[in-house]
């Protein structure tokens, strides 16, 4: 028995499912999960000492790879002066100034402790600002585990085959209206049926929690137009895309403005943190200035702020970082497509910026309906082959791969070799 297996067995006795987040359980890929001991650069090492090239990067925030020395030194310098004070620090101001400088339409920002908390707070703000109750979200998009968003959700909820969760009050869920991603008509229909009742539309500008699904041409622009026409706010959930596909996130990448933007752990360089920001007139409705209440003792904690400020300043001052990882992702995606064609396997590769996913499906994947047609059993075989040969990708058909700046030529060479081996075995 491996040490990871032993730890999993012990974990199951004291933690639900043996894990603290469902996707870590590896249930959809039919094997026991890895337990990680350490990481460096592009590599992770499990409890048994096995090395893997990591193409998950803590679900995206490690743009510079694991244990970047500049970030490590910044955290060390900060941590010796205290973990948390429950009071404000200069770092909170510095990172807020930096984000307002580099993200379009963000004039003020509020730090929280997770992407889920950021979304929950942004929705409350949208309702408070507009005086309306209803929210439009998209089938298969994941916005964290707050009650109103666990309706037709993606990510781990989709992987488990249960897009909805028990414990959600029907009266809460009824205020969440479901549209189809990449289908403007479905959004327009909801606005017409719920005239003057919709506070906001929330969307992953690149749907990355049902696999990577890019927006069709005109989709995001159409959402902006519909929100303007109906006096609703447009919220971009950039927990995954923020500071990654472009320095200014999806607003910069696609040239579409949002009213509120939510971020996750990427703001903390992988530390537990989240944030939501937007135009001044909207953000000033938040307490203590306005009447929309939100608070958090650990919000803006100095350690997360130090790590995040260092990573974001490095991205701002070295613009080749993001262009390089985007270029490398495009190269990898094209190589994957060539191999799939060579072995005549039914699979699709989607890529936006440094996000990639492979769907084992016969048709183009551009929505929730096409994504769920993917063959999860084939993906499970593929995942296990990749992992057994030293490549770690997300243990779910419906998650993204992430390229980091720490990935080098040898990493890509091995990935392509292992990918071809795994695809050939499927044939």
C-alpha positions in Angstrom: 0.0 0.0 0.0 1.3 3.4 -0.9 1.5 6.2 1.7 -1.1 8.2 -0.3 -3.4 5.2 0.0 -2.7 4.9 3.7 -3.4 8.6 4.3 -6.6 8.4 2.3 -7.8 5.5 4.5 -7.0 7.5 7.6 -8.6 10.6 6.2 -11.9 8.8 5.4 -12.3 8.1 9.1 -12.2 11.8 10.1 -13.1 13.8 7.0 -16.1 13.3 4.7 -14.9 11.3 1.8 -11.4 11.6 3.1 -10.9 15.0 1.6 -11.6 18.7 2.2 -12.9 19.4 -1.3 -14.8 16.9 -3.5 -12.6 17.1 -6.6 -9.6 15.9 -4.6 -11.3 12.6 -4.0 -10.5 11.4 -7.6 -13.8 9.6 -7.6 -14.6 10.2 -11.3 -11.2 8.8 -12.4 -11.7 5.6 -10.3 -8.5 5.7 -8.2 -7.4 6.9 -4.8 -6.2 10.5 -4.5 -2.7 11.8 -4.4 -1.4 13.3 -1.1 1.2 15.9 -1.9 4.3 16.4 0.2 6.0 19.3 -1.6 6.4 21.2 -4.9 8.9 23.3 -6.8 8.6 25.1 -10.1 6.6 22.9 -12.5 6.8 19.8 -10.3 4.8 18.3 -7.5 5.9 15.3 -5.3 3.5 13.0 -3.6 3.9 11.4 -0.1 5.7 8.4 -1.7 8.2 10.6 -3.4 6.8 10.3 -7.0 7.4 13.3 -9.2 4.7 14.7 -11.5 4.8 17.6 -13.9 1.9 19.7 -12.7 -0.6 21.1 -15.2 -3.1 22.1 -12.5 -1.1 24.6 -10.5 -3.5 24.7 -7.5 -6.4 25.3 -10.0 -4.8 28.2 -11.7 -3.3 30.9 -9.4 0.3 29.7 -9.6 1.1 31.6 -12.7 4.8 31.7 -11.8 4.8 28.0 -10.7 5.3 26.5 -7.3 7.5 28.2 -4.7 8.6 31.1 -6.8 11.5 32.5 -4.8 10.6 36.1 -5.0 7.1 35.3 -3.6 8.6 33.0 -1.0 10.9 35.7 0.2 8.1 38.3 0.4 6.0 35.9 2.5 9.0 35.1 4.8 9.6 38.8 5.3 6.0 39.4 6.2 5.3 36.4 8.4 7.9 37.2 11.0 6.0 40.3 11.9 2.7 38.5 12.5 0.1 36.3 10.8 -3.0 38.4 11.2 -4.0 41.5 13.2 -7.7 42.1 12.6 -6.6 45.6 11.7 -5.6 47.2 8.4 -2.1 47.1 6.9 -0.3 49.0 4.2 -0.2 46.0 2.0 -4.0 46.1 1.6 -3.7 49.6 0.2 -0.8 48.7 -2.0 -2.5 45.7 -3.7 -5.8 47.6 -4.0 -4.0 50.4 -5.7 -2.3 48.0 -8.0 -5.5 46.1 -9.0 -7.3 49.4 -9.7 -4.4 50.4 -11.9 -4.3 47.2 -14.1 -7.9 46.0 -14.2 -10.3 47.9 -16.5 -13.4 49.4 -14.8 -12.2 48.4 -11.3 -12.1 51.7 -9.3 -12.5 50.2 -5.9 -12.0 46.7 -4.5 -12.9 44.8 -1.4 -10.8 41.8 -0.2 -12.4 38.7 1.1 -11.2 35.1 1.8 -12.3 33.0 -1.1 -13.8 33.1 -4.6 -17.1 31.8 -3.1 -17.2 34.7 -0.7 -16.4 37.1 -3.4 -19.3 35.9 -5.6 -21.7 35.8 -2.6 -20.8 39.4 -1.7 -20.9 40.6 -5.3 -24.4 39.2 -5.8 -25.6 40.9 -2.6 -24.1 44.1 -3.8 -25.8 43.8 -7.2 -29.2 43.3 -5.5 -28.6 46.1 -3.1 -27.5 48.5 -5.8 -30.4 47.7 -8.2 -33.1 47.0 -5.6 -34.0 43.8 -7.5 -33.9 40.1 -6.4 -33.3 37.8 -9.4 -30.0 36.7 -10.9 -29.2 35.1 -14.2 -26.5 32.5 -14.3 -25.5 29.9 -16.9 -25.9 26.2 -16.9 -22.6 24.5 -16.1 -20.8 27.6 -14.8 -19.5 27.3 -11.3 -19.4 30.3 -9.0 -18.5 28.7 -5.7 -20.8 27.0 -3.2 -23.0 29.7 -2.0 -26.7 28.6 -2.1 -28.0 30.7 -5.0 -25.2 29.6 -7.3 -25.4 25.8 -6.7 -28.1 25.6 -9.3 -27.0 23.8 -12.5 -23.5 24.3 -11.4 -20.2 23.1 -12.9 -16.8 22.0 -11.5 -17.0 19.4 -8.8 -20.8 19.5 -8.7 -20.8 18.6 -12.4 -18.2 15.9 -12.0 -20.2 14.1 -9.3 -23.3 14.1 -11.6 -25.2 16.2 -9.1 -25.3 19.8 -10.4 -27.6 20.8 -7.5 -27.0 20.4 -3.8 -29.2 19.2 -1.0 -29.8 21.8 1.7 -30.6 24.6 -0.6 -34.0 26.3 0.2 -36.3 26.3 -2.8 -37.2 29.9 -2.0 -33.6 30.8 -2.5 -33.1 28.8 -5.7 -36.2 30.3 -7.3 -34.4 33.7 -7.6 -31.6 32.1 -9.7 -32.6 32.0 -13.4 -30.7 29.6 -15.7 -29.6 30.5 -19.2 -27.5 28.6 -21.7 -23.9 29.7 -22.1 -23.2 31.0 -25.6 -26.9 31.4 -26.3 -28.0 35.1 -26.1 -31.6 34.2 -27.0 -31.9 32.3 -23.7 -30.8 35.4 -21.8 -33.1 37.7 -23.7 -36.0 35.4 -23.0 -35.4 35.5 -19.3 -35.2 39.3 -19.3 -38.5 39.5 -21.1 -40.2 37.0 -18.7 -38.8 38.8 -15.6 -39.1 42.5 -16.7 -37.5 44.9 -14.1 -36.8 42.0 -11.7 -33.3 41.0 -12.7 -30.4 42.5 -10.7 -27.5 41.0 -12.6 -26.1 38.5 -15.0 -23.1 36.6 -13.6 -20.9 34.7 -16.1 -17.5 33.1 -16.3 -16.3 35.0 -19.4 -14.5 31.8 -20.3 -16.5 28.9 -19.0 -13.7 26.9 -17.3 -15.7 24.7 -14.8 -17.3 22.5 -17.4 -14.0 22.2 -19.2 -12.7 25.2 -21.1 -15.4 26.7 -23.3 -14.6 30.0 -25.0 -17.3 32.6 -25.6 -18.6 32.7 -29.1 -18.1 35.9 -31.1 -20.5 38.5 -29.9 -21.7 36.6 -26.8 -20.1 38.7 -24.1 -20.8 41.9 -26.1 -24.4 40.8 -26.3 -24.6 40.3 -22.5 -23.3 43.8 -22.0 -26.0 45.2 -24.3 -28.8 43.2 -22.7 -27.7 44.3 -19.2 -27.6 48.0 -20.3 -31.0 47.8 -22.0 -32.5 46.2 -18.9 -30.7 48.3 -16.3 -29.0 45.2 -14.8 -25.4 44.7 -13.8 -22.9 42.4 -15.5 -20.7 40.4 -13.2 -17.6 38.7 -14.6 -16.5 35.8 -12.4 -12.7 35.9 -13.0 -11.6 33.5 -10.3 -9.9 31.6 -13.1 -9.3 34.1 -15.9 -8.3 37.1 -13.8 -4.7 38.2 -14.3 -4.1 35.0 -16.3 -5.4 35.2 -19.8 -4.4 38.9 -19.8 -3.1 41.2 -17.1 -6.4 43.0 -17.0 -8.3 39.7 -17.2 -11.2 38.9 -19.5 -12.2 42.5 -19.8 -8.9 43.4 -21.4 -8.7 40.1 -23.4 -12.1 40.4 -25.0 -12.6 44.2 -24.8 -15.9 43.9 -22.9 -16.7 45.9 -19.8 -18.1 44.4 -16.6 -19.8 46.3 -13.7 -18.4 44.0 -11.0 -15.5 41.5 -11.2 -14.8 38.7 -8.8 -11.4 37.2 -8.1 -10.1 34.2 -6.1 -6.8 32.9 -4.8 -4.9 34.3 -7.8 -4.8 37.6 -6.0 -2.8 35.9 -3.2 -0.5 34.0 -5.5 -2.3 30.8 -4.4 -2.9 31.8 -0.7 -6.5 31.7 0.5 -8.0 35.0 -0.6 -10.7 36.5 -2.8 -11.9 39.9 -3.9 -14.6 41.8 -5.7 -14.3 45.1 -7.4 -16.0 47.5 -9.7 -17.1 51.0 -10.5 -16.9 53.5 -7.6 -20.7 54.3 -7.6 -21.4 50.6 -7.1 -18.7 49.7 -4.6 -19.5 52.7 -2.4 -22.8 50.9 -1.5 -20.7 48.5 0.6 -20.5 49.0 4.4 -19.1 51.0 6.2 -19.9 53.6 3.5 -23.1 52.2 2.2 -26.0 49.9 3.4 -24.8 46.6 1.8 -23.2 44.7 4.7 -20.1 42.5 4.3 -17.3 41.9 6.7 -14.4 39.5 7.5 -11.8 39.3 10.2 -9.2 37.7 8.0 -10.0 39.7 4.9 -6.8 41.2 3.4 -4.6 39.2 5.8 -0.9 40.4 5.5 0.5 37.0 4.3 -1.9 36.7 1.4 -1.5 40.3 0.5 2.3 40.0 0.5 2.3 37.0 -1.8 -0.3 38.5 -4.1 1.3 41.9 -4.4 4.6 40.3 -5.3 3.1 38.1 -8.0 0.9 40.9 -9.5 3.8 43.3 -9.6 6.0 40.7 -11.4 3.2 40.2 -14.0 2.8 44.0 -14.4 6.6 44.6 -14.8 7.3 41.6 -17.0 4.7 41.6 -19.7 6.4 38.7 -21.5 5.3 36.3 -18.8 1.6 36.1 -19.9 2.4 36.3 -23.6 4.8 33.4 -23.1 2.4 31.1 -21.2 -0.4 31.9 -23.7 1.9 31.0 -26.6 3.0 27.8 -25.0 -0.6 26.8 -24.3 -1.4 27.4 -28.0 1.5 25.2 -29.0 0.5 22.4 -26.7 -3.1 22.5 -27.8 -2.1 22.3 -31.5 0.2 19.3 -30.8 -2.7 17.6 -28.9 -5.0 18.1 -31.9 -2.4 16.7 -34.3 -2.0 13.6 -32.1 -5.8 13.1 -31.8 -6.2 13.3 -35.6 -3.2 10.9 -36.1 -4.9 8.2 -34.0 -8.4 9.0 -35.1 -9.8 9.4 -31.6 -13.0 11.2 -30.9 -11.8 14.2 -28.9 -11.9 18.0 -29.0 -9.3 20.4 -27.6 -10.3 23.8 -26.4 -7.8 26.5 -25.5 -8.1 30.2 -24.4 -4.9 31.9 -23.2 -3.1 29.5 -20.9 -6.2 27.4 -20.3 -6.7 24.1 -22.1 -9.0 21.1 -21.9 -9.6 18.0 -23.9 -13.1 16.6 -24.2 -13.7 13.0 -25.3 -16.6 13.9 -27.6 -17.4 13.7 -31.2 -18.7 17.2 -31.8 -17.4 20.7 -31.0 -17.9 21.5 -27.3 -19.4 25.0 -27.0 -22.0 24.7 -24.3 -23.1 22.7 -21.2 -25.2 20.4 -23.4 -22.3 19.5 -25.6 -19.8 19.2 -22.7 -21.9 16.7 -20.8 -21.9 14.4 -23.8 -18.2 13.8 -23.3 -17.2 10.2 -22.4 -16.1 10.3 -18.7 -15.0 6.7 -18.7 -12.6 7.3 -21.6 -11.4 10.4 -19.8 -10.8 8.3 -16.7 -8.6 5.9 -18.7 -6.8 8.8 -20.3 -6.2 10.5 -16.9 -4.8 7.4 -15.3 -2.4 6.8 -18.2 -1.2 10.4 -18.0 -0.7 10.2 -14.2 1.0 6.8 -14.3 3.5 8.4 -16.7 4.3 11.4 -14.6 1.8 14.0 -15.9 -0.7 15.5 -13.5 -3.8 17.0 -15.0 -7.2 17.8 -13.3 -8.9 14.6 -12.2 -12.1 15.5 -14.0 -13.4 15.7 -17.6 -14.9 19.1 -16.7 -11.8 21.1 -15.4 -9.0 23.0 -17.1 -5.3 22.5 -17.5 -3.1 25.5 -16.6 0.2 26.4 -18.1 2.6 28.3 -15.8 5.8 30.3 -16.4 7.7 27.6 -14.6 7.0 25.1 -17.4 10.0 24.6 -19.6 10.8 22.9 -22.9 11.4 19.6 -21.3 8.1 19.7 -19.5 6.3 20.3 -22.8 8.3 17.6 -24.6 7.4 15.0 -22.0 3.7 16.1 -21.9 3.4 15.6 -25.7 5.2 12.2 -25.5 2.9 11.0 -22.7 -0.2 12.5 -24.3 0.6 10.5 -27.5 1.1 7.3 -25.6 -2.1 7.8 -23.7 -4.1 8.6 -26.8 -2.7 5.7 -28.7 -3.7 3.3 -25.9 -7.3 4.6 -26.2 -7.4 3.6 -29.8 
